[in-house]
Amino acid sequence: MDRLLVLVRHGQSDWNLKNLFTGWKDPDLTPTGVEEARAAGKRLKAMGLSFDTAYTSALIRAQHTLDILLDELGQTGLQTTKDQALNERDYGDLCGLNKDDARKKWGEEQVHVWRRSYDVAPPGGESLKDTVARVLPYYCQNILPRVLNGERVIVAAHGNSLRALVMVLDRLTPATIPSMELATGVPLVYRLKPDSTVDTKTVLTA
């Protein structure tokens, strides 16, 4: 029984390129992001991987990444579940602002706290703790049972929604998870034990 779970952060988006807080806003991939998604698919194919089902967020940059990746794998049309529970962290009033402009407005230290603390939310938005509280129940109720049943599952989502899952899988703490970065378009390949803990983890960098 494979118990395969692959997590992929979407490729570079237009707003990543422009250094904007994105959150639940819905920009698409840049040409670089498209290539990152294609390369991720090729690396998974080179490992001989295929999937039984896929999950993604309600946002186009994650959906587009998944579509490109599945095309590379020859699995277009794979059963896919889209849910806003897997959306990026909501940055509230920061959404659409340039990160440098936000620092000028609120100060370097305050913006750093909003971005890198575990439990401090920006105005009108979510903390990483809030994001974890949204993502983890969805994972436990919908994704994990299928993995433990032997299905091969891929999840294409976002830096912070995936950090919520990595926090549990890699047994990170509220002190260590805020500083952990997930690169765009780099698959994390997990194989789980029957008790849902990690047996092996492979990071598919170029």
Backbone as JSON Lines, residues from 0, in Angstrom:
{"i":0,"aa":"M","n":[0.85,-1.2,0.0],"ca":[0.0,0.0,0.0],"c":[0.89,1.25,0.0]}
{"i":1,"aa":"D","n":[0.64,2.14,-0.97],"ca":[1.56,3.25,-1.21],"c":[1.42,4.39,-0.19]}
{"i":2,"aa":"R","n":[0.18,4.75,0.15],"ca":[-0.09,5.88,1.06],"c":[0.73,7.12,0.65]}
{"i":3,"aa":"L","n":[0.55,7.52,-0.6],"ca":[1.33,8.61,-1.19],"c":[0.58,9.93,-1.1]}
{"i":4,"aa":"L","n":[1.25,10.96,-0.61],"ca":[0.71,12.31,-0.53],"c":[1.75,13.27,-1.09]}
{"i":5,"aa":"V","n":[1.38,14.0,-2.14],"ca":[2.28,14.99,-2.74],"c":[1.68,16.38,-2.57]}
{"i":6,"aa":"L","n":[2.47,17.3,-2.04],"ca":[2.06,18.69,-1.85],"c":[2.87,19.57,-2.8]}
{"i":7,"aa":"V","n":[2.18,20.47,-3.51],"ca":[2.87,21.37,-4.43],"c":[2.32,22.79,-4.25]}
{"i":8,"aa":"R","n":[3.22,23.71,-3.95],"ca":[2.82,25.12,-3.96],"c":[2.73,25.58,-5.41]}
{"i":9,"aa":"H","n":[1.74,26.39,-5.71],"ca":[1.55,26.89,-7.08],"c":[2.81,27.57,-7.61]}
{"i":10,"aa":"G","n":[2.92,27.62,-8.94],"ca":[4.02,28.36,-9.56],"c":[3.88,29.86,-9.32]}
{"i":11,"aa":"Q","n":[4.91,30.58,-9.69],"ca":[4.93,32.04,-9.49],"c":[3.69,32.69,-10.1]}
{"i":12,"aa":"S","n":[3.04,33.55,-9.31],"ca":[1.87,34.27,-9.81],"c":[2.26,35.7,-10.19]}
{"i":13,"aa":"D","n":[1.34,36.38,-10.89],"ca":[1.58,37.77,-11.27],"c":[1.89,38.63,-10.05]}
{"i":14,"aa":"W","n":[1.21,38.36,-8.95],"ca":[1.39,39.2,-7.77],"c":[2.63,38.8,-6.98]}
{"i":15,"aa":"N","n":[3.05,37.53,-7.05],"ca":[4.36,37.17,-6.48],"c":[5.43,38.03,-7.16]}
{"i":16,"aa":"L","n":[5.35,38.09,-8.49],"ca":[6.35,38.82,-9.28],"c":[6.36,40.3,-8.9]}
{"i":17,"aa":"K","n":[5.18,40.86,-8.63],"ca":[5.08,42.29,-8.31],"c":[5.27,42.58,-6.82]}
{"i":18,"aa":"N","n":[5.58,41.53,-6.03],"ca":[5.84,41.69,-4.59],"c":[4.62,42.21,-3.84]}
{"i":19,"aa":"L","n":[3.43,41.73,-4.23],"ca":[2.19,42.16,-3.59],"c":[1.67,41.09,-2.64]}
{"i":20,"aa":"F","n":[1.02,41.52,-1.56],"ca":[0.29,40.58,-0.7],"c":[-0.91,40.06,-1.51]}
{"i":21,"aa":"T","n":[-1.02,38.76,-1.61],"ca":[-2.04,38.18,-2.49],"c":[-3.23,37.64,-1.73]}
{"i":22,"aa":"G","n":[-3.0,36.72,-0.79],"ca":[-4.1,36.18,0.0],"c":[-5.17,35.54,-0.87]}
{"i":23,"aa":"W","n":[-6.43,35.97,-0.68],"ca":[-7.56,35.37,-1.41],"c":[-7.83,36.06,-2.74]}
{"i":24,"aa":"K","n":[-7.0,37.04,-3.1],"ca":[-7.12,37.62,-4.44],"c":[-6.73,36.55,-5.46]}
{"i":25,"aa":"D","n":[-7.06,36.76,-6.74],"ca":[-7.03,35.64,-7.67],"c":[-6.21,35.88,-8.94]}
{"i":26,"aa":"P","n":[-4.96,36.33,-8.82],"ca":[-4.14,36.46,-10.03],"c":[-3.73,35.08,-10.56]}
{"i":27,"aa":"D","n":[-3.42,35.05,-11.85],"ca":[-3.0,33.79,-12.48],"c":[-1.47,33.68,-12.45]}
{"i":28,"aa":"L","n":[-0.97,32.61,-13.05],"ca":[0.45,32.37,-13.1],"c":[1.14,33.29,-14.11]}
{"i":29,"aa":"T","n":[2.4,33.6,-13.84],"ca":[3.27,34.24,-14.83],"c":[3.79,33.15,-15.79]}
{"i":30,"aa":"P","n":[4.42,33.54,-16.9],"ca":[5.08,32.53,-17.74],"c":[6.09,31.69,-16.95]}
{"i":31,"aa":"T","n":[6.79,32.32,-16.02],"ca":[7.71,31.57,-15.16],"c":[6.95,30.56,-14.32]}
{"i":32,"aa":"G","n":[5.8,30.96,-13.79],"ca":[4.98,30.06,-12.99],"c":[4.48,28.87,-13.78]}
{"i":33,"aa":"V","n":[4.13,29.12,-15.04],"ca":[3.7,28.02,-15.92],"c":[4.84,27.02,-16.1]}
{"i":34,"aa":"E","n":[6.05,27.54,-16.31],"ca":[7.2,26.66,-16.5],"c":[7.53,25.9,-15.21]}
{"i":35,"aa":"E","n":[7.36,26.56,-14.06],"ca":[7.58,25.87,-12.78],"c":[6.61,24.7,-12.62]}
{"i":36,"aa":"A","n":[5.36,24.93,-12.98],"ca":[4.36,23.86,-12.88],"c":[4.68,22.72,-13.84]}
{"i":37,"aa":"R","n":[5.1,23.08,-15.05],"ca":[5.44,22.06,-16.03],"c":[6.64,21.23,-15.56]}
{"i":38,"aa":"A","n":[7.63,21.92,-15.0],"ca":[8.82,21.22,-14.51],"c":[8.47,20.29,-13.35]}
{"i":39,"aa":"A","n":[7.54,20.73,-12.49],"ca":[7.11,19.89,-11.37],"c":[6.47,18.61,-11.9]}
{"i":40,"aa":"G","n":[5.63,18.74,-12.92],"ca":[5.0,17.57,-13.52],"c":[6.02,16.61,-14.11]}
{"i":41,"aa":"K","n":[7.03,17.18,-14.76],"ca":[8.07,16.35,-15.37],"c":[8.86,15.6,-14.29]}
{"i":42,"aa":"R","n":[9.14,16.25,-13.17],"ca":[9.89,15.58,-12.1],"c":[9.07,14.45,-11.47]}
{"i":43,"aa":"L","n":[7.78,14.68,-11.31],"ca":[6.92,13.61,-10.79],"c":[6.83,12.45,-11.78]}
{"i":44,"aa":"K","n":[6.74,12.78,-13.05],"ca":[6.67,11.73,-14.08],"c":[7.97,10.93,-14.09]}
{"i":45,"aa":"A","n":[9.1,11.61,-13.93],"ca":[10.4,10.92,-13.92],"c":[10.51,9.94,-12.76]}
{"i":46,"aa":"M","n":[9.77,10.22,-11.68],"ca":[9.74,9.3,-10.54],"c":[8.76,8.15,-10.76]}
{"i":47,"aa":"G","n":[8.03,8.2,-11.87],"ca":[7.06,7.15,-12.16],"c":[5.78,7.27,-11.36]}
{"i":48,"aa":"L","n":[5.48,8.51,-10.9],"ca":[4.3,8.7,-10.05],"c":[3.05,9.0,-10.87]}
{"i":49,"aa":"S","n":[1.94,8.53,-10.4],"ca":[0.62,8.9,-10.92],"c":[-0.32,8.97,-9.73]}
{"i":50,"aa":"F","n":[-1.53,9.5,-9.96],"ca":[-2.41,9.8,-8.84],"c":[-3.81,9.28,-9.06]}
{"i":51,"aa":"D","n":[-4.49,9.01,-7.94],"ca":[-5.87,8.55,-7.96],"c":[-6.86,9.7,-7.81]}
{"i":52,"aa":"T","n":[-6.43,10.77,-7.16],"ca":[-7.31,11.91,-6.95],"c":[-6.47,13.14,-6.62]}
{"i":53,"aa":"A","n":[-7.06,14.32,-6.81],"ca":[-6.35,15.58,-6.58],"c":[-7.23,16.55,-5.79]}
{"i":54,"aa":"Y","n":[-6.55,17.42,-5.05],"ca":[-7.23,18.49,-4.3],"c":[-6.53,19.8,-4.62]}
{"i":55,"aa":"T","n":[-7.31,20.87,-4.68],"ca":[-6.74,22.19,-4.87],"c":[-7.66,23.22,-4.23]}
{"i":56,"aa":"S","n":[-7.23,24.47,-4.25],"ca":[-8.0,25.54,-3.61],"c":[-9.02,26.1,-4.59]}
{"i":57,"aa":"A","n":[-9.71,27.14,-4.16],"ca":[-10.69,27.82,-5.01],"c":[-10.04,28.92,-5.86]}
{"i":58,"aa":"L","n":[-8.71,29.01,-5.84],"ca":[-7.99,30.1,-6.51],"c":[-7.29,29.6,-7.77]}
{"i":59,"aa":"I","n":[-7.3,30.44,-8.8],"ca":[-6.88,30.02,-10.13],"c":[-5.41,29.65,-10.19]}
{"i":60,"aa":"R","n":[-4.54,30.32,-9.43],"ca":[-3.11,30.02,-9.54],"c":[-2.79,28.58,-9.11]}
{"i":61,"aa":"A","n":[-3.51,28.09,-8.11],"ca":[-3.32,26.7,-7.68],"c":[-3.97,25.74,-8.67]}
{"i":62,"aa":"Q","n":[-5.17,26.07,-9.14],"ca":[-5.87,25.21,-10.11],"c":[-5.09,25.1,-11.41]}
{"i":63,"aa":"H","n":[-4.54,26.22,-11.88],"ca":[-3.79,26.23,-13.13],"c":[-2.52,25.4,-12.98]}
{"i":64,"aa":"T","n":[-1.85,25.53,-11.85],"ca":[-0.66,24.72,-11.57],"c":[-0.99,23.23,-11.65]}
{"i":65,"aa":"L","n":[-2.09,22.85,-11.0],"ca":[-2.5,21.45,-11.01],"c":[-2.81,20.97,-12.43]}
{"i":66,"aa":"D","n":[-3.52,21.79,-13.2],"ca":[-3.88,21.4,-14.57],"c":[-2.63,21.14,-15.41]}
{"i":67,"aa":"I","n":[-1.65,22.04,-15.31],"ca":[-0.42,21.89,-16.09],"c":[0.34,20.65,-15.66]}
{"i":68,"aa":"L","n":[0.42,20.45,-14.36],"ca":[1.12,19.31,-13.8],"c":[0.49,17.99,-14.25]}
{"i":69,"aa":"L","n":[-0.83,17.92,-14.18],"ca":[-1.53,16.69,-14.59],"c":[-1.4,16.46,-16.1]}
{"i":70,"aa":"D","n":[-1.33,17.54,-16.86],"ca":[-1.12,17.4,-18.3],"c":[0.23,16.74,-18.57]}
{"i":71,"aa":"E","n":[1.26,17.15,-17.83],"ca":[2.58,16.54,-17.98],"c":[2.56,15.06,-17.61]}
{"i":72,"aa":"L","n":[1.72,14.7,-16.66],"ca":[1.63,13.32,-16.21],"c":[0.71,12.47,-17.1]}
{"i":73,"aa":"G","n":[0.05,13.12,-18.07],"ca":[-0.91,12.4,-18.89],"c":[-2.17,12.03,-18.12]}
{"i":74,"aa":"Q","n":[-2.52,12.87,-17.12],"ca":[-3.68,12.58,-16.28],"c":[-4.71,13.7,-16.3]}
{"i":75,"aa":"T","n":[-4.85,14.38,-17.43],"ca":[-5.9,15.39,-17.52],"c":[-7.25,14.72,-17.29]}
{"i":76,"aa":"G","n":[-8.12,15.4,-16.59],"ca":[-9.42,14.81,-16.27],"c":[-9.44,14.01,-14.99]}
{"i":77,"aa":"L","n":[-8.3,14.0,-14.26],"ca":[-8.28,13.31,-12.97],"c":[-9.33,13.91,-12.04]}
{"i":78,"aa":"Q","n":[-10.0,13.08,-11.27],"ca":[-10.97,13.57,-10.28],"c":[-10.3,14.6,-9.38]}
{"i":79,"aa":"T","n":[-10.85,15.8,-9.36],"ca":[-10.25,16.9,-8.61],"c":[-11.3,17.57,-7.74]}
{"i":80,"aa":"T","n":[-10.96,17.79,-6.48],"ca":[-11.83,18.49,-5.54],"c":[-11.25,19.88,-5.28]}
{"i":81,"aa":"K","n":[-12.08,20.92,-5.48],"ca":[-11.66,22.3,-5.24],"c":[-12.39,22.82,-4.01]}
{"i":82,"aa":"D","n":[-11.65,23.36,-3.06],"ca":[-12.28,23.84,-1.83],"c":[-11.51,25.03,-1.27]}
{"i":83,"aa":"Q","n":[-12.26,26.05,-0.82],"ca":[-11.6,27.24,-0.28],"c":[-10.95,26.98,1.07]}
{"i":84,"aa":"A","n":[-11.2,25.83,1.66],"ca":[-10.47,25.47,2.88],"c":[-8.98,25.39,2.63]}
{"i":85,"aa":"L","n":[-8.58,25.16,1.36],"ca":[-7.16,25.08,1.0],"c":[-6.62,26.39,0.46]}
{"i":86,"aa":"N","n":[-7.43,27.46,0.52],"ca":[-6.98,28.76,0.03],"c":[-5.78,29.27,0.82]}
{"i":87,"aa":"E","n":[-5.08,30.21,0.2],"ca":[-4.0,30.9,0.87],"c":[-4.52,31.62,2.11]}
{"i":88,"aa":"R","n":[-3.64,31.91,3.02],"ca":[-3.97,32.75,4.17],"c":[-4.55,34.09,3.68]}
{"i":89,"aa":"D","n":[-5.6,34.54,4.33],"ca":[-6.23,35.81,3.98],"c":[-5.45,36.94,4.67]}
{"i":90,"aa":"Y","n":[-4.84,37.79,3.86],"ca":[-4.04,38.89,4.42],"c":[-4.86,40.14,4.71]}
{"i":91,"aa":"G","n":[-6.18,40.06,4.55],"ca":[-7.05,41.17,4.96],"c":[-6.71,42.47,4.27]}
{"i":92,"aa":"D","n":[-6.5,43.51,5.07],"ca":[-6.27,44.86,4.53],"c":[-4.95,44.96,3.76]}
{"i":93,"aa":"L","n":[-4.07,43.98,3.91],"ca":[-2.8,44.01,3.19],"c":[-2.93,43.53,1.74]}
{"i":94,"aa":"C","n":[-4.01,42.82,1.42],"ca":[-4.16,42.24,0.09],"c":[-4.08,43.31,-1.0]}
{"i":95,"aa":"G","n":[-3.23,43.08,-1.98],"ca":[-3.06,44.01,-3.08],"c":[-2.01,45.06,-2.85]}
{"i":96,"aa":"L","n":[-1.49,45.17,-1.62],"ca":[-0.46,46.16,-1.32],"c":[0.92,45.6,-1.64]}
{"i":97,"aa":"N","n":[1.78,46.47,-2.13],"ca":[3.18,46.12,-2.28],"c":[3.8,45.98,-0.88]}
{"i":98,"aa":"K","n":[4.61,44.94,-0.7],"ca":[5.15,44.68,0.63],"c":[6.04,45.82,1.12]}
{"i":99,"aa":"D","n":[6.76,46.47,0.2],"ca":[7.6,47.61,0.6],"c":[6.73,48.8,1.01]}
{"i":100,"aa":"D","n":[5.61,49.01,0.3],"ca":[4.7,50.1,0.67],"c":[4.06,49.84,2.03]}
{"i":101,"aa":"A","n":[3.74,48.57,2.29],"ca":[3.16,48.22,3.59],"c":[4.15,48.52,4.72]}
{"i":102,"aa":"R","n":[5.43,48.26,4.47],"ca":[6.45,48.56,5.49],"c":[6.54,50.06,5.75]}
{"i":103,"aa":"K","n":[6.39,50.85,4.69],"ca":[6.43,52.31,4.85],"c":[5.22,52.79,5.67]}
{"i":104,"aa":"K","n":[4.09,52.15,5.46],"ca":[2.85,52.58,6.11],"c":[2.8,52.17,7.58]}
{"i":105,"aa":"W","n":[3.16,50.9,7.87],"ca":[3.0,50.37,9.22],"c":[4.33,50.15,9.96]}
{"i":106,"aa":"G","n":[5.43,50.23,9.21],"ca":[6.73,49.98,9.83],"c":[7.23,48.57,9.59]}
{"i":107,"aa":"E","n":[8.52,48.46,9.44],"ca":[9.16,47.17,9.15],"c":[8.81,46.12,10.2]}
{"i":108,"aa":"E","n":[8.89,46.51,11.47],"ca":[8.69,45.55,12.55],"c":[7.25,45.01,12.57]}
{"i":109,"aa":"Q","n":[6.27,45.9,12.4],"ca":[4.88,45.46,12.44],"c":[4.55,44.52,11.28]}
{"i":110,"aa":"V","n":[5.02,44.85,10.09],"ca":[4.75,44.0,8.92],"c":[5.44,42.65,9.1]}
{"i":111,"aa":"H","n":[6.64,42.65,9.67],"ca":[7.34,41.39,9.94],"c":[6.53,40.52,10.91]}
{"i":112,"aa":"V","n":[5.95,41.15,11.93],"ca":[5.12,40.4,12.89],"c":[3.92,39.78,12.18]}
{"i":113,"aa":"W","n":[3.25,40.57,11.34],"ca":[2.09,40.04,10.62],"c":[2.48,38.88,9.7]}
{"i":114,"aa":"R","n":[3.63,38.99,9.06],"ca":[4.04,37.97,8.09],"c":[4.62,36.73,8.76]}
{"i":115,"aa":"R","n":[5.33,36.89,9.86],"ca":[6.14,35.8,10.38],"c":[5.77,35.31,11.77]}
{"i":116,"aa":"S","n":[4.84,35.96,12.45],"ca":[4.41,35.43,13.74],"c":[3.41,34.31,13.46]}
{"i":117,"aa":"Y","n":[3.15,33.49,14.46],"ca":[2.23,32.38,14.3],"c":[0.79,32.8,14.53]}
{"i":118,"aa":"D","n":[0.58,33.7,15.51],"ca":[-0.8,33.94,15.95],"c":[-1.24,35.41,15.92]}
{"i":119,"aa":"V","n":[-0.49,36.27,15.21],"ca":[-0.9,37.67,15.07],"c":[-1.41,37.9,13.65]}
{"i":120,"aa":"A","n":[-2.67,38.3,13.54],"ca":[-3.29,38.49,12.22],"c":[-3.16,39.95,11.76]}
{"i":121,"aa":"P","n":[-2.98,40.18,10.46],"ca":[-3.06,41.55,9.94],"c":[-4.49,42.06,10.03]}
{"i":122,"aa":"P","n":[-4.7,43.37,9.94],"ca":[-6.06,43.91,10.04],"c":[-7.01,43.26,9.04]}
{"i":123,"aa":"G","n":[-8.11,42.7,9.55],"ca":[-9.11,42.1,8.69],"c":[-8.73,40.76,8.09]}
{"i":124,"aa":"G","n":[-7.6,40.18,8.52],"ca":[-7.12,38.95,7.9],"c":[-6.93,37.81,8.88]}
{"i":125,"aa":"E","n":[-6.19,36.79,8.43],"ca":[-5.94,35.59,9.22],"c":[-4.49,35.53,9.67]}
{"i":126,"aa":"S","n":[-4.27,35.01,10.86],"ca":[-2.92,34.62,11.27],"c":[-2.62,33.25,10.68]}
{"i":127,"aa":"L","n":[-1.37,32.83,10.79],"ca":[-1.04,31.47,10.37],"c":[-1.79,30.46,11.23]}
{"i":128,"aa":"K","n":[-1.97,30.77,12.51],"ca":[-2.74,29.9,13.4],"c":[-4.17,29.74,12.89]}
{"i":129,"aa":"D","n":[-4.78,30.83,12.44],"ca":[-6.13,30.77,11.88],"c":[-6.16,29.89,10.63]}
{"i":130,"aa":"T","n":[-5.11,30.0,9.82],"ca":[-5.04,29.21,8.59],"c":[-4.92,27.73,8.92]}
{"i":131,"aa":"V","n":[-4.09,27.41,9.89],"ca":[-3.94,26.03,10.35],"c":[-5.29,25.49,10.82]}
{"i":132,"aa":"A","n":[-6.03,26.31,11.58],"ca":[-7.33,25.89,12.12],"c":[-8.35,25.65,11.0]}
{"i":133,"aa":"R","n":[-8.15,26.26,9.86],"ca":[-9.04,26.06,8.7],"c":[-8.61,24.85,7.87]}
{"i":134,"aa":"V","n":[-7.3,24.7,7.66],"ca":[-6.79,23.68,6.74],"c":[-6.78,22.28,7.38]}
{"i":135,"aa":"L","n":[-6.35,22.19,8.63],"ca":[-6.15,20.87,9.23],"c":[-7.42,20.03,9.35]}
{"i":136,"aa":"P","n":[-8.53,20.59,9.79],"ca":[-9.75,19.77,9.82],"c":[-10.13,19.24,8.44]}
{"i":137,"aa":"Y","n":[-9.96,20.07,7.43],"ca":[-10.28,19.63,6.07],"c":[-9.37,18.46,5.66]}
{"i":138,"aa":"Y","n":[-8.09,18.59,5.96],"ca":[-7.14,17.52,5.67],"c":[-7.52,16.22,6.39]}
{"i":139,"aa":"C","n":[-7.8,16.35,7.68],"ca":[-8.1,15.15,8.48],"c":[-9.39,14.47,8.04]}
{"i":140,"aa":"Q","n":[-10.36,15.27,7.61],"ca":[-11.67,14.71,7.27],"c":[-11.75,14.23,5.82]}
{"i":141,"aa":"N","n":[-11.0,14.87,4.91],"ca":[-11.19,14.61,3.49],"c":[-9.99,13.97,2.79]}
{"i":142,"aa":"I","n":[-8.79,14.42,3.11],"ca":[-7.61,13.99,2.36],"c":[-6.92,12.8,3.03]}
{"i":143,"aa":"L","n":[-6.64,12.91,4.31],"ca":[-5.9,11.86,5.01],"c":[-6.56,10.48,4.92]}
{"i":144,"aa":"P","n":[-7.89,10.37,5.1],"ca":[-8.48,9.03,5.02],"c":[-8.24,8.35,3.67]}
{"i":145,"aa":"R","n":[-8.2,9.14,2.6],"ca":[-7.97,8.55,1.27],"c":[-6.52,8.09,1.14]}
{"i":146,"aa":"V","n":[-5.6,8.87,1.68],"ca":[-4.19,8.47,1.65],"c":[-4.0,7.17,2.44]}
{"i":147,"aa":"L","n":[-4.58,7.12,3.63],"ca":[-4.43,5.93,4.48],"c":[-5.13,4.71,3.89]}
{"i":148,"aa":"N","n":[-6.07,4.97,2.99],"ca":[-6.77,3.87,2.31],"c":[-5.97,3.35,1.11]}
{"i":149,"aa":"G","n":[-4.81,3.96,0.88],"ca":[-3.94,3.5,-0.2],"c":[-4.05,4.28,-1.49]}
{"i":150,"aa":"E","n":[-4.86,5.35,-1.5],"ca":[-4.95,6.18,-2.69],"c":[-3.75,7.12,-2.78]}
{"i":151,"aa":"R","n":[-3.36,7.42,-4.01],"ca":[-2.25,8.35,-4.25],"c":[-2.84,9.74,-4.5]}
{"i":152,"aa":"V","n":[-2.54,10.67,-3.61],"ca":[-3.23,11.97,-3.59],"c":[-2.23,13.1,-3.82]}
{"i":153,"aa":"I","n":[-2.59,14.05,-4.68],"ca":[-1.8,15.25,-4.88],"c":[-2.62,16.46,-4.46]}
{"i":154,"aa":"V","n":[-1.98,17.41,-3.78],"ca":[-2.61,18.65,-3.32],"c":[-1.82,19.83,-3.88]}
{"i":155,"aa":"A","n":[-2.46,20.65,-4.71],"ca":[-1.84,21.87,-5.23],"c":[-2.49,23.05,-4.52]}
{"i":156,"aa":"A","n":[-1.7,23.77,-3.75],"ca":[-2.28,24.86,-2.95],"c":[-1.27,25.99,-2.8]}
{"i":157,"aa":"H","n":[-1.12,26.53,-1.6],"ca":[-0.43,27.8,-1.39],"c":[0.6,27.7,-0.26]}
{"i":158,"aa":"G","n":[1.47,28.71,-0.21],"ca":[2.53,28.69,0.77],"c":[2.05,28.46,2.19]}
{"i":159,"aa":"N","n":[1.03,29.21,2.61],"ca":[0.59,29.11,4.0],"c":[-0.37,27.96,4.26]}
{"i":160,"aa":"S","n":[-1.25,27.65,3.3],"ca":[-2.14,26.51,3.53],"c":[-1.34,25.21,3.55]}
{"i":161,"aa":"L","n":[-0.29,25.13,2.73],"ca":[0.55,23.94,2.75],"c":[1.46,23.92,3.98]}
{"i":162,"aa":"R","n":[1.88,25.08,4.45],"ca":[2.68,25.1,5.69],"c":[1.88,24.51,6.85]}
{"i":163,"aa":"A","n":[0.58,24.71,6.83],"ca":[-0.27,24.11,7.88],"c":[-0.15,22.59,7.86]}
{"i":164,"aa":"L","n":[-0.11,22.0,6.66],"ca":[0.02,20.55,6.56],"c":[1.44,20.09,6.89]}
{"i":165,"aa":"V","n":[2.43,20.82,6.39],"ca":[3.83,20.47,6.67],"c":[4.12,20.57,8.16]}
{"i":166,"aa":"M","n":[3.47,21.51,8.83],"ca":[3.66,21.66,10.27],"c":[3.33,20.36,11.0]}
{"i":167,"aa":"V","n":[2.24,19.72,10.6],"ca":[1.83,18.46,11.22],"c":[2.7,17.31,10.74]}
{"i":168,"aa":"L","n":[2.89,17.21,9.43],"ca":[3.63,16.09,8.86],"c":[5.08,16.06,9.35]}
{"i":169,"aa":"D","n":[5.72,17.24,9.39],"ca":[7.13,17.32,9.79],"c":[7.31,17.58,11.28]}
{"i":170,"aa":"R","n":[6.2,17.63,12.0],"ca":[6.23,17.84,13.45],"c":[6.97,19.12,13.83]}
{"i":171,"aa":"L","n":[6.61,20.19,13.15],"ca":[7.17,21.51,13.46],"c":[6.32,22.17,14.54]}
{"i":172,"aa":"T","n":[6.83,23.21,15.12],"ca":[6.15,23.89,16.23],"c":[5.71,25.29,15.8]}
{"i":173,"aa":"P","n":[4.82,25.92,16.59],"ca":[4.46,27.31,16.29],"c":[5.67,28.24,16.25]}
{"i":174,"aa":"A","n":[6.75,27.86,16.93],"ca":[7.96,28.7,16.92],"c":[8.77,28.51,15.64]}
{"i":175,"aa":"T","n":[8.73,27.31,15.05],"ca":[9.58,27.04,13.89],"c":[8.86,27.16,12.55]}
{"i":176,"aa":"I","n":[7.56,26.96,12.53],"ca":[6.86,26.94,11.24],"c":[6.83,28.31,10.55]}
{"i":177,"aa":"P","n":[6.74,29.46,11.25],"ca":[6.64,30.71,10.5],"c":[7.85,31.0,9.62]}
{"i":178,"aa":"S","n":[9.02,30.48,9.98],"ca":[10.24,30.78,9.21],"c":[10.48,29.77,8.09]}
{"i":179,"aa":"M","n":[9.64,28.74,7.98],"ca":[9.84,27.73,6.96],"c":[9.23,28.19,5.64]}
{"i":180,"aa":"E","n":[10.04,28.22,4.59],"ca":[9.57,28.65,3.28],"c":[9.32,27.45,2.38]}
{"i":181,"aa":"L","n":[8.27,27.53,1.57],"ca":[8.0,26.53,0.55],"c":[8.23,27.17,-0.82]}
{"i":182,"aa":"A","n":[9.11,26.61,-1.6],"ca":[9.41,27.17,-2.92],"c":[8.24,26.92,-3.87]}
{"i":183,"aa":"T","n":[8.04,27.85,-4.8],"ca":[6.97,27.67,-5.79],"c":[7.32,26.53,-6.73]}
{"i":184,"aa":"G","n":[6.32,25.69,-7.01],"ca":[6.48,24.64,-8.01],"c":[7.42,23.51,-7.64]}
{"i":185,"aa":"V","n":[7.68,23.31,-6.36],"ca":[8.56,22.22,-5.93],"c":[7.74,21.17,-5.17]}
{"i":186,"aa":"P","n":[7.54,19.98,-5.74],"ca":[6.73,18.97,-5.07],"c":[7.41,18.4,-3.82]}
{"i":187,"aa":"L","n":[6.61,18.21,-2.78],"ca":[7.04,17.49,-1.58],"c":[6.34,16.13,-1.62]}
{"i":188,"aa":"V","n":[7.11,15.07,-1.68],"ca":[6.57,13.72,-1.84],"c":[6.66,12.99,-0.5]}
{"i":189,"aa":"Y","n":[5.5,12.74,0.1],"ca":[5.42,12.04,1.38],"c":[4.86,10.63,1.17]}
{"i":190,"aa":"R","n":[5.42,9.7,1.88],"ca":[4.79,8.39,2.04],"c":[4.52,8.21,3.53]}
{"i":191,"aa":"L","n":[3.27,7.86,3.85],"ca":[2.84,7.83,5.24],"c":[2.8,6.41,5.78]}
{"i":192,"aa":"K","n":[2.99,6.29,7.08],"ca":[2.82,5.03,7.78],"c":[1.33,4.82,8.06]}
{"i":193,"aa":"P","n":[0.92,3.61,8.44],"ca":[-0.51,3.36,8.72],"c":[-1.08,4.26,9.82]}
{"i":194,"aa":"D","n":[-0.21,4.77,10.72],"ca":[-0.7,5.65,11.8],"c":[-0.73,7.12,11.39]}
{"i":195,"aa":"S","n":[-0.51,7.41,10.11],"ca":[-0.57,8.74,9.5],"c":[0.69,9.57,9.7]}
{"i":196,"aa":"T","n":[1.7,9.05,10.41],"ca":[2.97,9.75,10.51],"c":[3.79,9.5,9.24]}
{"i":197,"aa":"V","n":[4.87,10.25,9.07],"ca":[5.64,10.2,7.84],"c":[6.63,9.05,7.86]}
{"i":198,"aa":"D","n":[6.59,8.26,6.79],"ca":[7.58,7.21,6.59],"c":[8.79,7.79,5.85]}
{"i":199,"aa":"T","n":[8.56,8.42,4.69],"ca":[9.63,9.07,3.95],"c":[9.14,10.41,3.39]}
{"i":200,"aa":"K","n":[10.08,11.32,3.16],"ca":[9.79,12.61,2.52],"c":[10.89,12.91,1.52]}
{"i":201,"aa":"T","n":[10.48,13.28,0.3],"ca":[11.42,13.66,-0.74],"c":[11.02,15.01,-1.3]}
{"i":202,"aa":"V","n":[11.98,15.93,-1.38],"ca":[11.75,17.25,-1.97],"c":[12.28,17.23,-3.4]}
{"i":203,"aa":"L","n":[11.41,17.41,-4.37],"ca":[11.79,17.28,-5.78],"c":[12.24,18.62,-6.36]}
{"i":204,"aa":"T","n":[13.42,19.05,-5.95],"ca":[14.0,20.26,-6.53],"c":[14.58,19.93,-7.9]}
{"i":205,"aa":"A","n":[14.86,20.98,-8.66],"ca":[15.37,20.77,-10.03],"c":[16.72,20.09,-10.02]}
